[in-house]
């Protein structure tokens, strides 16, 4: 649209002022913009679009709100609201603050309580060659835990090749870091993976955080009794287990590790996963380590007893608990036989372990039975039996 207007010159005379308004484009600081072009307005948390209607003779900027409030930021060509944040790396976030993108420290995880952070590092010969893979991940996780202010009481480094034994135990982050950094790969061909996990789960009565670094499955991972004990102990102690694995052959694929370990803990492949440490932290944030308090009272008393004639000691496993927990008084009397076979109840209150699991567990080794009774005057009565076995379904789960 072209407009000519005759105007008076203050210094004398008159002149023609010609005004040209575009009808099919809009003007901004970059010049003329075509119809339907868009532009971001971070200060208003809005976008504006060059538009035209039959009711307007010229094109105009139509402003639409994208986020509530003002002072948004532009990230990857899009508006993000004030306060928006995204991880930039293991230690920093990128945060929108009053219209500016700033690098900020990741929020602390001081609500996460770890009684014992334990590393089980496979020291068999193949791990020497794989050291450039597993060691940076192991050390980075220690750094991230410190940077995020996770509340860690103790650290333990545990060797489970040939024999299960603790090599370092400390309350110092720096001492633990150095122990991992200077770990000697001594070699050996027999990995006691499950036995090592049981030892690690005994480090504390609650909130154990356990990482296994390995490229092997282990030599005792086909033992169902050990596996059952690990699952029970893990639940009782509100612990988290991570298998930081490096698939090394056709027989040790990621799928193989998943098949063996996925129902015990979290399998994290670290050979090519650059976000492995972040994955571990994200899983931990959603776990009981960060969402529930670590309370000694919720854990059964640990008393050593022989697991088999050859293996080390392990804790008692509670198979029956009765007490005043506000349960239905008919919980046990109304239970069907199928429930007694499968098990029922809340393992932190009244519960029954299950005949099927008892038969499977006690038929693979020698077990003792301990019965503890507490009367209303808080008097305790204890009976112990040196041999305890439940037969399978074919023998009607008979007790011997």
Beta strands, then each sheet from edge to edge (+ up, - down):
strand 1: 2-8
strand 2: 14-20
strand 3: 25-28
strand 4: 31-34
strand 5: 38-41
strand 6: 46-51
strand 7: 60-65
strand 8: 73-75
strand 9: 78-80
strand 10: 85-87
strand 11: 92-97
strand 12: 100-105
strand 13: 113-121
strand 14: 151-159
strand 15: 165-170
strand 16: 208-214
strand 17: 240-245
strand 18: 266-269
strand 19: 305-306
strand 20: 313-314
strand 21: 320-321
strand 22: 344-345
strand 23: 351-352
strand 24: 369-374
strand 25: 380-385
sheet 1: 1+ 2-
sheet 2: 3+ 4-
sheet 3: 5+ 6- 7+
sheet 4: 8+ 9-
sheet 5: 10+ 11- 12+
sheet 6: 15+ 14- 13- 16- 17- 18-
sheet 7: 19+ 20-
sheet 8: 21+ 23- 22+
sheet 9: 24+ 25-
end
